[in-house]
Amino acid sequence: MGTVPDAHFNTVLVDLSKLPSLALFMLKALFKNMPARATKHSELVFARPAALDFQSEGEYRQLTGVRRLTITKSERYLTVIKP
């Protein structure tokens, strides 16, 4: 384990639920710089409890009844080596 040197990360909030906005986002990501701001945390607050699906490295989990999602950069990182 080691320490992460900077707690900031770039974030942008975009509604990608419609095809035109998704296509525009993808084109900007490919051909331009994405306008983002440096932050130490992001927080999403839902008007009513939501179900969120998470998937990472083959693992899947659904969380239900989520009212708030806080995203921060980890203070320490973990290196996992699979054989």
N, C-alpha and C positions, 0 to 999 in steps of 0.2 A: 504494500500500500504506500501511497505517497500523497502529498498535499497538492491541491489544485492551486496554481499561482494567482488566478484572478477570478473573483466571484461574479463578474459581469458576463452576460450573454446577450446576443441580439434577439429581439422579438418583434413580431408583427402580427396583428390580428386582422384576419381576412375571412369573409364569409364565402366558403367554397361550395355551398350547397346547390348552386346553379351552374350549368355547363359554361356559359360565357365567362363568368368570373373565375372559374377554375382554369379555363383555357388562357385567359389573360395573365393569371398568376403564373402558370407554367411558362408562358412565353417570356415574361419579365425575368423569371428565374434563370432561363436559358441565355437570354441575350442582353440583359441589363442588370444593374445592381438593384437588389430588392431594398426598398426604403424600410429600414428597421431602426429601432432605437436600442441603445445599450441599457440594460437594466439588471438589477440583482434578483428580482423576483417578478413573476406575473401571477395574476389571480383572476380566475373566472368565477363569477357568481351566477348561479342559475335561478331563474324566477320560480321554478318548481323543481322538485327532486328529479334528477335525470339518471339514466343508465349509461355508463361509459364503458367502452370496450378498449382494452389495452392488449397489445401484442408486441413482444420483443424476443428476438432470438428463439423463435419456436414456442415460446410460452404464451399462453392466452389466459386472460382473466376478465370477467365482467363485474363491474362494481355497480350496485343499484342504490338508489336513494341519495345520490351525490348532490349536495347543495353548493359546494364550493370546491374549486380545484386550485391549489397553489403550486406553482412551478418555481423551483430554485435550483441553482447549480450546486452540485454536491461539494461539500468541504473536503472530502477525501475520495479518491478514486480506487477502484478495485480492478486488478488485472486478473482475468480468468483465462487460463490456457487449457484447451481441451485436447486430449490425445488424438 
